[in-house]
Amino acid sequence: MSDHVDRVLAQWAEQYPELNASSMGVFGRIKRLAQIVEAEQRTVFGAHGLDAAAFDVLATLRRSPAPHRLTPADLMRSAMVTSGAITQRLDRLEARGLVVRIRRQEDARSVHVALTDAGRDLIDRVLVDHVDNQERMLSGLTGEERVRIAGELRGLLESLGDTGRTVGRG
């Protein structure tokens, strides 16, 4: 069985035979896989009126311990975006009634962000569809293959110095 990346590698082997382009096989497939996954996620999130950034905020709040509140700084670190980007995301979600900013009693200058009932209901629905979508995309793999691939990807990330920081996307 051959894919697009195999064809690219064959072209390089023909045009530049002394080049060891085997790394392109790994990274080319990672890139193509990321493009496919992102397109599939956009479809699921869009069906619920969300984009990936909004899903990320709602999912981060939902998976945090009850009462599902975080500071904007915590959300910013989770999403690895600027404070301005988090502010824009929160403004949009708050305008839709999905999150609320709550002033902290001990320090009125700081706030927590919390899911509203509507926000929690929405993320719970989206999350089910999101996981179903992921299961569908992985349906061609056995459980053992999933575990092996996840472990190999973890090893690659560690070898590249990944620190385990959350980078978002639920």
RAHU-V149291 format. One record per residue. RES is the residue in three letters. OMEGA is omega in radians with two decimals (999 if undefined). D_CENTER is the distance of its C-alpha to the mean C-alpha in Angstrom with 1 decimal. Layout:
RES	OMEGA	D_CENTER
RES	OMEGA	D_CENTER
This chain:
MET	-3.07	29.8
SER	3.09	28.6
ASP	-3.12	25.6
HIS	-3.10	25.1
VAL	3.07	24.3
ASP	3.13	27.5
ARG	3.09	29.4
VAL	3.14	28.1
LEU	3.11	29.1
ALA	3.11	32.5
GLN	3.11	33.1
TRP	3.14	32.5
ALA	3.13	34.7
GLU	-3.05	37.4
GLN	-3.04	37.2
TYR	-2.98	36.6
PRO	-3.13	37.6
GLU	3.14	37.8
LEU	3.03	34.1
ASN	-3.06	31.9
ALA	-3.08	28.8
SER	3.10	27.3
SER	3.11	24.2
MET	3.11	23.5
GLY	3.13	23.2
VAL	-3.03	20.3
PHE	3.06	18.4
GLY	3.13	19.4
ARG	3.07	18.0
ILE	-3.13	14.6
LYS	-3.14	14.6
ARG	3.11	15.8
LEU	3.13	13.4
ALA	3.13	10.4
GLN	3.13	12.4
ILE	-3.12	13.2
VAL	-3.13	9.8
GLU	3.11	8.7
ALA	3.12	12.2
GLU	3.12	12.1
GLN	3.10	9.1
ARG	3.14	11.1
THR	-3.13	14.1
VAL	-3.12	13.0
PHE	-3.13	11.7
GLY	3.11	14.7
ALA	3.13	17.0
HIS	3.12	16.4
GLY	-3.14	16.9
LEU	2.91	13.4
ASP	-3.08	11.1
ALA	-3.12	7.3
ALA	3.12	8.6
ALA	3.08	10.9
PHE	-3.11	8.7
ASP	-3.14	6.7
VAL	-3.11	10.4
LEU	-3.13	11.8
ALA	3.12	9.7
THR	3.09	10.3
LEU	-3.07	13.9
ARG	-3.11	14.3
ARG	3.06	13.5
SER	-3.12	15.7
PRO	3.07	19.3
ALA	0.25	21.6
PRO	3.06	22.5
HIS	3.12	18.8
ARG	3.06	19.6
LEU	3.03	18.3
THR	3.04	19.7
PRO	3.12	18.2
ALA	3.08	18.3
ASP	3.12	16.2
LEU	3.13	13.5
MET	3.11	14.0
ARG	-3.13	13.7
SER	-3.10	10.5
ALA	-3.10	8.8
MET	3.08	11.3
VAL	-3.13	12.9
THR	3.11	16.6
SER	3.10	18.5
GLY	3.13	19.5
ALA	3.12	16.0
ILE	3.13	15.3
THR	3.12	18.8
GLN	3.12	18.3
ARG	-3.13	15.3
LEU	3.10	17.4
ASP	-3.13	20.4
ARG	-3.13	19.0
LEU	3.11	17.8
GLU	3.12	21.1
ALA	3.12	23.1
ARG	3.13	21.7
GLY	-3.09	22.7
LEU	3.05	19.3
VAL	3.08	19.4
VAL	3.04	22.5
ARG	-3.10	23.4
ILE	3.09	26.0
ARG	3.12	28.4
ARG	-3.10	29.0
GLN	-3.09	32.6
GLU	3.13	33.2
ASP	-3.03	32.0
ALA	3.12	32.1
ARG	-3.11	30.5
SER	-3.08	27.1
VAL	2.91	24.9
HIS	3.04	22.4
VAL	-3.12	19.8
ALA	3.01	20.0
LEU	2.94	18.9
THR	3.06	21.9
ASP	3.12	23.1
ALA	3.12	21.8
GLY	3.12	18.3
ARG	3.11	18.3
ASP	-3.12	19.8
LEU	-3.09	17.3
ILE	3.09	14.2
ASP	3.10	16.2
ARG	-3.12	16.9
VAL	-3.10	13.5
LEU	3.10	12.1
VAL	3.12	15.1
ASP	3.13	14.5
HIS	-3.14	10.8
VAL	3.07	12.1
ASP	3.12	15.2
ASN	3.11	13.5
GLN	3.11	11.8
GLU	3.11	15.3
ARG	-3.13	16.9
MET	-3.14	15.1
LEU	-3.03	16.1
SER	3.11	19.5
GLY	-3.13	21.4
LEU	3.03	20.8
THR	3.07	22.8
GLY	3.12	21.6
GLU	3.12	23.1
GLU	3.11	21.3
ARG	-3.14	17.9
VAL	-3.12	19.0
ARG	-3.12	20.5
ILE	3.12	17.6
ALA	3.12	15.2
GLY	3.14	18.0
GLU	3.09	18.7
LEU	3.07	15.2
ARG	3.12	15.3
GLY	3.10	18.8
LEU	3.12	17.8
LEU	3.12	15.2
GLU	-3.13	18.1
SER	3.11	20.6
LEU	3.07	18.8
GLY	3.11	19.0
ASP	-3.06	15.5
THR	-3.12	16.3
GLY	3.09	13.8
ARG	3.08	12.4
THR	3.11	9.2
VAL	3.04	6.9
GLY	3.14	4.6
ARG	2.91	2.1
GLY	999	5.2
